[in-house]
Amino acid sequence: MNTDFSLSQNNAGQLPKSKLPKQNNSNHKDDKQNLQDPITAQILIPQMKRHCDIKNVAIFGSADIDENHPLYSEVFTVARYLAYHDKVIINGGGPGVMDAATKGAQSAGGKSLVITFYPKDMPEFEGRYRENHADKEIKTANYVERMFGLIEHADIFICFQGGTGTLSEWSTAWLLSHLYYGNHKPLILYGAFWEKVMDVIDDHFFIGAKEHEVYRIVKNEEELIHALRLFEEELHDRCRLPHSDSADQSQPQEKSTSSQL
């Protein structure tokens, strides 16, 4: 058997001197200076945080729909209901689902927060939408910090239909809910299509029981209200607080969304 690896035993793992790249001593001082200037920017992963109530609701979904799309109206209705019940609506400050979420909250006199970044050399990212007029904006340096900011500031996530950006937000929020299980932030997956999505994932990935416990799939606003109440009861149990019936109240007729769009 040939055991010649072109390296001697005394210098295993090292290149012969003839193969070493030539050093440019003139730049050595500059290299040393660069090493002494550490990068100060940090991307912080959302931390586990004990919380006993649901106040801030992050809404994820497509940026590629307009006001005439049925999904826009659906998101508007959900955000309006949540804001009417004193929830703060959080989104990424873009168009489509994000814009519908902000406007839905505003129609009920509620508060909204957008977490944004202003991209350069990213032609496929929608960026900041001028018509998404939120009460407060937090600017971040890049897409990852924006996503982590959305996750950090929310108490629960509602995931609507979207594209690869929505997939990244949903999967990251789901992962962190699994990692922080027991003190996690729940997810509501809005739309019947999620049942097929989760069936495919269950068939081809190794998903544990606890990973299924952190989310619920809902098909309409009525089911969302029920899921929200159940998650709030879970949080109250976690913190040993009494249950509240306010989360299961239906929205008054005068707050109907259909007449507002």
DOKOL-132538 format. One record per residue (C-alpha): x, y, z; chain; residue in three letters. Coordinates in steps of 0.5 Angstrom, whole numbers, plus 500, padded with zeros to 3 digits. Layout:
<pts>
{{X, Y, Z}, 'A', 'Ala'},
...
</pts>
This chain:
<pts>
{{500, 500, 500}, 'A', 'Met'},
{{503, 507, 498}, 'A', 'Asn'},
{{503, 511, 504}, 'A', 'Thr'},
{{507, 517, 501}, 'A', 'Asp'},
{{503, 523, 503}, 'A', 'Phe'},
{{508, 528, 500}, 'A', 'Ser'},
{{510, 530, 508}, 'A', 'Leu'},
{{515, 527, 512}, 'A', 'Ser'},
{{514, 525, 519}, 'A', 'Gln'},
{{518, 530, 522}, 'A', 'Asn'},
{{514, 535, 519}, 'A', 'Asn'},
{{507, 532, 518}, 'A', 'Ala'},
{{501, 537, 517}, 'A', 'Gly'},
{{506, 542, 514}, 'A', 'Gln'},
{{508, 545, 507}, 'A', 'Leu'},
{{515, 545, 505}, 'A', 'Pro'},
{{518, 551, 505}, 'A', 'Lys'},
{{519, 552, 498}, 'A', 'Ser'},
{{511, 551, 498}, 'A', 'Lys'},
{{510, 557, 503}, 'A', 'Leu'},
{{507, 563, 501}, 'A', 'Pro'},
{{512, 569, 501}, 'A', 'Lys'},
{{511, 574, 506}, 'A', 'Gln'},
{{511, 581, 504}, 'A', 'Asn'},
{{514, 585, 510}, 'A', 'Asn'},
{{512, 591, 508}, 'A', 'Ser'},
{{505, 590, 510}, 'A', 'Asn'},
{{506, 586, 516}, 'A', 'His'},
{{506, 593, 520}, 'A', 'Lys'},
{{499, 594, 517}, 'A', 'Asp'},
{{497, 587, 519}, 'A', 'Asp'},
{{499, 588, 526}, 'A', 'Lys'},
{{495, 594, 526}, 'A', 'Gln'},
{{489, 591, 523}, 'A', 'Asn'},
{{489, 586, 528}, 'A', 'Leu'},
{{489, 591, 534}, 'A', 'Gln'},
{{482, 594, 531}, 'A', 'Asp'},
{{477, 589, 533}, 'A', 'Pro'},
{{470, 589, 530}, 'A', 'Ile'},
{{465, 592, 535}, 'A', 'Thr'},
{{459, 591, 532}, 'A', 'Ala'},
{{455, 585, 535}, 'A', 'Gln'},
{{449, 581, 532}, 'A', 'Ile'},
{{446, 579, 539}, 'A', 'Leu'},
{{441, 572, 539}, 'A', 'Ile'},
{{435, 573, 543}, 'A', 'Pro'},
{{435, 571, 550}, 'A', 'Gln'},
{{431, 567, 554}, 'A', 'Met'},
{{426, 572, 558}, 'A', 'Lys'},
{{421, 570, 563}, 'A', 'Arg'},
{{414, 573, 561}, 'A', 'His'},
{{407, 572, 564}, 'A', 'Cys'},
{{403, 575, 559}, 'A', 'Asp'},
{{402, 577, 551}, 'A', 'Ile'},
{{403, 584, 550}, 'A', 'Lys'},
{{407, 585, 543}, 'A', 'Asn'},
{{405, 581, 537}, 'A', 'Val'},
{{410, 580, 531}, 'A', 'Ala'},
{{406, 579, 525}, 'A', 'Ile'},
{{410, 575, 519}, 'A', 'Phe'},
{{408, 575, 512}, 'A', 'Gly'},
{{409, 576, 505}, 'A', 'Ser'},
{{412, 583, 502}, 'A', 'Ala'},
{{409, 582, 495}, 'A', 'Asp'},
{{402, 583, 496}, 'A', 'Ile'},
{{398, 589, 495}, 'A', 'Asp'},
{{391, 592, 498}, 'A', 'Glu'},
{{387, 588, 493}, 'A', 'Asn'},
{{390, 581, 496}, 'A', 'His'},
{{385, 577, 500}, 'A', 'Pro'},
{{391, 576, 505}, 'A', 'Leu'},
{{392, 583, 506}, 'A', 'Tyr'},
{{385, 584, 508}, 'A', 'Ser'},
{{386, 578, 513}, 'A', 'Glu'},
{{392, 581, 516}, 'A', 'Val'},
{{388, 587, 517}, 'A', 'Phe'},
{{383, 584, 521}, 'A', 'Thr'},
{{387, 580, 525}, 'A', 'Val'},
{{391, 586, 527}, 'A', 'Ala'},
{{385, 590, 528}, 'A', 'Arg'},
{{382, 585, 533}, 'A', 'Tyr'},
{{389, 585, 537}, 'A', 'Leu'},
{{390, 592, 537}, 'A', 'Ala'},
{{383, 593, 540}, 'A', 'Tyr'},
{{385, 588, 545}, 'A', 'His'},
{{391, 592, 547}, 'A', 'Asp'},
{{396, 588, 544}, 'A', 'Lys'},
{{402, 592, 540}, 'A', 'Val'},
{{403, 590, 533}, 'A', 'Ile'},
{{410, 589, 531}, 'A', 'Ile'},
{{413, 588, 524}, 'A', 'Asn'},
{{419, 589, 519}, 'A', 'Gly'},
{{416, 596, 516}, 'A', 'Gly'},
{{415, 593, 509}, 'A', 'Gly'},
{{410, 593, 505}, 'A', 'Pro'},
{{404, 587, 504}, 'A', 'Gly'},
{{403, 584, 510}, 'A', 'Val'},
{{407, 588, 514}, 'A', 'Met'},
{{403, 594, 512}, 'A', 'Asp'},
{{397, 591, 513}, 'A', 'Ala'},
{{399, 589, 520}, 'A', 'Ala'},
{{400, 597, 522}, 'A', 'Thr'},
{{394, 599, 518}, 'A', 'Lys'},
{{390, 594, 522}, 'A', 'Gly'},
{{393, 596, 529}, 'A', 'Ala'},
{{392, 604, 527}, 'A', 'Gln'},
{{384, 603, 525}, 'A', 'Ser'},
{{383, 600, 532}, 'A', 'Ala'},
{{387, 606, 535}, 'A', 'Gly'},
{{393, 601, 537}, 'A', 'Gly'},
{{400, 602, 537}, 'A', 'Lys'},
{{405, 599, 532}, 'A', 'Ser'},
{{413, 598, 532}, 'A', 'Leu'},
{{417, 597, 526}, 'A', 'Val'},
{{424, 594, 526}, 'A', 'Ile'},
{{427, 595, 520}, 'A', 'Thr'},
{{434, 596, 516}, 'A', 'Phe'},
{{436, 600, 510}, 'A', 'Tyr'},
{{439, 595, 505}, 'A', 'Pro'},
{{445, 596, 500}, 'A', 'Lys'},
{{446, 592, 494}, 'A', 'Asp'},
{{440, 587, 496}, 'A', 'Met'},
{{436, 588, 490}, 'A', 'Pro'},
{{431, 582, 492}, 'A', 'Glu'},
{{430, 585, 499}, 'A', 'Phe'},
{{424, 590, 500}, 'A', 'Glu'},
{{427, 595, 505}, 'A', 'Gly'},
{{423, 600, 508}, 'A', 'Arg'},
{{416, 602, 506}, 'A', 'Tyr'},
{{414, 609, 506}, 'A', 'Arg'},
{{407, 608, 507}, 'A', 'Glu'},
{{408, 604, 513}, 'A', 'Asn'},
{{407, 609, 518}, 'A', 'His'},
{{408, 606, 525}, 'A', 'Ala'},
{{408, 609, 532}, 'A', 'Asp'},
{{416, 607, 533}, 'A', 'Lys'},
{{421, 605, 529}, 'A', 'Glu'},
{{428, 601, 531}, 'A', 'Ile'},
{{433, 601, 525}, 'A', 'Lys'},
{{438, 595, 525}, 'A', 'Thr'},
{{444, 594, 521}, 'A', 'Ala'},
{{443, 588, 517}, 'A', 'Asn'},
{{437, 583, 515}, 'A', 'Tyr'},
{{439, 578, 521}, 'A', 'Val'},
{{439, 584, 526}, 'A', 'Glu'},
{{432, 586, 524}, 'A', 'Arg'},
{{430, 579, 524}, 'A', 'Met'},
{{433, 578, 531}, 'A', 'Phe'},
{{430, 584, 533}, 'A', 'Gly'},
{{423, 582, 531}, 'A', 'Leu'},
{{424, 576, 535}, 'A', 'Ile'},
{{427, 579, 541}, 'A', 'Glu'},
{{421, 585, 542}, 'A', 'His'},
{{415, 580, 541}, 'A', 'Ala'},
{{411, 575, 546}, 'A', 'Asp'},
{{408, 571, 541}, 'A', 'Ile'},
{{409, 570, 533}, 'A', 'Phe'},
{{403, 570, 528}, 'A', 'Ile'},
{{406, 567, 521}, 'A', 'Cys'},
{{402, 568, 515}, 'A', 'Phe'},
{{403, 566, 508}, 'A', 'Gln'},
{{410, 569, 505}, 'A', 'Gly'},
{{416, 567, 502}, 'A', 'Gly'},
{{423, 566, 504}, 'A', 'Thr'},
{{424, 571, 508}, 'A', 'Gly'},
{{418, 569, 512}, 'A', 'Thr'},
{{420, 562, 512}, 'A', 'Leu'},
{{427, 564, 515}, 'A', 'Ser'},
{{423, 568, 521}, 'A', 'Glu'},
{{418, 563, 522}, 'A', 'Trp'},
{{424, 557, 523}, 'A', 'Ser'},
{{428, 562, 527}, 'A', 'Thr'},
{{423, 563, 532}, 'A', 'Ala'},
{{421, 556, 532}, 'A', 'Trp'},
{{428, 554, 533}, 'A', 'Leu'},
{{429, 559, 539}, 'A', 'Leu'},
{{422, 557, 542}, 'A', 'Ser'},
{{424, 550, 542}, 'A', 'His'},
{{431, 551, 545}, 'A', 'Leu'},
{{428, 556, 551}, 'A', 'Tyr'},
{{422, 551, 552}, 'A', 'Tyr'},
{{419, 552, 558}, 'A', 'Gly'},
{{420, 559, 558}, 'A', 'Asn'},
{{419, 560, 550}, 'A', 'His'},
{{415, 564, 546}, 'A', 'Lys'},
{{409, 561, 542}, 'A', 'Pro'},
{{407, 561, 535}, 'A', 'Leu'},
{{401, 561, 531}, 'A', 'Ile'},
{{401, 559, 524}, 'A', 'Leu'},
{{395, 562, 520}, 'A', 'Tyr'},
{{392, 559, 514}, 'A', 'Gly'},
{{390, 552, 513}, 'A', 'Ala'},
{{396, 551, 508}, 'A', 'Phe'},
{{400, 550, 514}, 'A', 'Trp'},
{{397, 543, 516}, 'A', 'Glu'},
{{401, 541, 509}, 'A', 'Lys'},
{{407, 544, 511}, 'A', 'Val'},
{{408, 541, 518}, 'A', 'Met'},
{{406, 534, 515}, 'A', 'Asp'},
{{411, 535, 510}, 'A', 'Val'},
{{416, 537, 515}, 'A', 'Ile'},
{{414, 531, 520}, 'A', 'Asp'},
{{415, 526, 514}, 'A', 'Asp'},
{{422, 528, 512}, 'A', 'His'},
{{425, 531, 519}, 'A', 'Phe'},
{{426, 529, 526}, 'A', 'Phe'},
{{421, 533, 530}, 'A', 'Ile'},
{{420, 532, 537}, 'A', 'Gly'},
{{413, 533, 541}, 'A', 'Ala'},
{{416, 539, 545}, 'A', 'Lys'},
{{417, 542, 538}, 'A', 'Glu'},
{{410, 541, 536}, 'A', 'His'},
{{407, 544, 543}, 'A', 'Glu'},
{{410, 551, 542}, 'A', 'Val'},
{{405, 552, 536}, 'A', 'Tyr'},
{{398, 552, 534}, 'A', 'Arg'},
{{395, 552, 527}, 'A', 'Ile'},
{{389, 556, 526}, 'A', 'Val'},
{{385, 557, 519}, 'A', 'Lys'},
{{381, 564, 521}, 'A', 'Asn'},
{{380, 569, 526}, 'A', 'Glu'},
{{376, 565, 531}, 'A', 'Glu'},
{{381, 560, 531}, 'A', 'Glu'},
{{386, 565, 532}, 'A', 'Leu'},
{{382, 568, 538}, 'A', 'Ile'},
{{382, 561, 541}, 'A', 'His'},
{{389, 559, 540}, 'A', 'Ala'},
{{391, 566, 543}, 'A', 'Leu'},
{{387, 565, 549}, 'A', 'Arg'},
{{390, 558, 550}, 'A', 'Leu'},
{{397, 561, 550}, 'A', 'Phe'},
{{395, 566, 555}, 'A', 'Glu'},
{{393, 561, 560}, 'A', 'Glu'},
{{399, 557, 559}, 'A', 'Glu'},
{{403, 563, 561}, 'A', 'Leu'},
{{399, 565, 567}, 'A', 'His'},
{{400, 557, 569}, 'A', 'Asp'},
{{407, 558, 568}, 'A', 'Arg'},
{{407, 564, 572}, 'A', 'Cys'},
{{402, 562, 577}, 'A', 'Arg'},
{{397, 567, 575}, 'A', 'Leu'},
{{390, 567, 575}, 'A', 'Pro'},
{{386, 566, 568}, 'A', 'His'},
{{383, 572, 565}, 'A', 'Ser'},
{{377, 572, 560}, 'A', 'Asp'},
{{378, 578, 556}, 'A', 'Ser'},
{{382, 574, 551}, 'A', 'Ala'},
{{376, 570, 549}, 'A', 'Asp'},
{{372, 576, 548}, 'A', 'Gln'},
{{369, 577, 541}, 'A', 'Ser'},
{{370, 584, 537}, 'A', 'Gln'},
{{364, 589, 537}, 'A', 'Pro'},
{{361, 590, 530}, 'A', 'Gln'},
{{363, 597, 530}, 'A', 'Glu'},
{{370, 595, 530}, 'A', 'Lys'},
{{369, 591, 523}, 'A', 'Ser'},
{{374, 591, 518}, 'A', 'Thr'},
{{370, 590, 512}, 'A', 'Ser'},
{{368, 597, 512}, 'A', 'Ser'},
{{375, 600, 513}, 'A', 'Gln'},
{{378, 597, 507}, 'A', 'Leu'},
</pts>
